[in-house]
Amino acid sequence: MKLLQTIGLVFMGMASQGLQAQELDVNLQLRPRFEYRNGFKTPMVNGEEATSFISQRSRLNFNYRQEKLTTSLTFQNVRTWGDVGTTATADKNGIAFFEAWAQYELCPNWSARLGRQVISYDNQRIFGGLDWAQQGQSHDALLFSFHSKSSQLDLGFALNSNAENVVAPKTAFTTNYKSMQYAWYHTQFSKINTSLLLLNTGYEFEKTPGDLEVDYKQTFGTYLSFKDKKWDVNLGLYGQTGQSADKKVSAWYAGAFACYAITDAFKVGLGYEYLSGKSQDDSSTTIKSFTPLFGTNHGFNGFMDYFYVGNHQNSVGLQDAYLKLNYTSNKWQFTFMPHIFNAPNTVLDDTDKKRNSSLGTEIDFTTSCTLQKDIVVSAGYSQMFATGTLEQLKNVSNTTNTNNWVWMMVSVNPRIFTLK
């Protein structure tokens, strides 16, 4: 604590030369999470055994503000309990920068932010902070933002490379996107919020040996939401076009959710998502499968991450119909969500015969308790009832009857101090 206070005093002492109002805020997050995985992401095969572990995120965040300048610096360590010996002299993963950015107010309505930062919009289906993942998700980007009383326009730009190259590489292409440009506009009419997104992402690929090229894919669409005392409704519509690895892209997404508060404590919601895909008997080279790109995909299509969390890309697509029941009582919250999954396109068996479109049902139950303002304990249980069609897509056979996942997490988020 004394060290942190000393750092804060140094920051403020350096800044005290000016006359502007200044503030330094320091907060901490410690987040250990236990998980029991028995058929997580893919059905368990007979002979395989479930596994369990504890992971932990540790973050230290410094936020500095003055009249026109705001900076943020977040140190992060992500570990699995036991991955470093008790007498080790160094940490396996070390300390990383999750965020490191500076923002300057160019004029009363315009600002510019430069550096490593979280980019998150709307319901996080296309852009999200991926907070469930212990490492989270952040981008190296330049962001110009316009704010008025009821509207916001963000213009983002990014350029990525694997190293400080002297000449253009011929084989070591950038594993992240090579470049990104986007415009996000948000406005509010009464109780209706409307967002528009135009996103252009360029990915390097090796067209021929020693010949790297960049193909650009465009994602565009809208997100609408309405909320009052009883209703919470949203609708998202997106399309994708352009090129990817020298192939044409033509894909789309639609998602809707409506929630009604029966009482102040009990809410009932119905939702549906459609992500386009490609039939397995389709011989065209066009990519017809929608990709949620930088979304917080764990929050969609079931918590067991069978779809679009590092998997199910360029596949047959997905239909997800779900129910959401939420009950809140004092410091407790309970949520129950069953999902019914279907394939919107043809799945073939090993003899090229069409399979049933049903992929299965997942049931998710979560609960959380706020022990005090900066301590939250949460837990969950999920079970997947997979069909033979889903097993075919996952390329597994001889599976067990039970696929489930259990987790428990403690999140401690104290504000260490604030200096003004």
NORVEN-V291274 format. One record per helix or strand of 3 or more residues. SS is the DSSP state (A for helix, B for strand). FROM is the first residue (numbers start at 1). LEN is the number of residues. If there is no record, write none. Layout:
((SS & FROM & LEN) (SS & FROM & LEN))
This chain:
((A & 2 & 14) (B & 23 & 16) (B & 51 & 15) (B & 69 & 12) (B & 96 & 10) (B & 110 & 8) (B & 139 & 9) (B & 151 & 9) (B & 179 & 11) (B & 192 & 17) (B & 211 & 17) (B & 231 & 14) (B & 247 & 15) (B & 266 & 10) (A & 297 & 3) (B & 318 & 12) (B & 332 & 11) (B & 358 & 15) (B & 375 & 12) (A & 388 & 7) (B & 403 & 10) (B & 415 & 5))
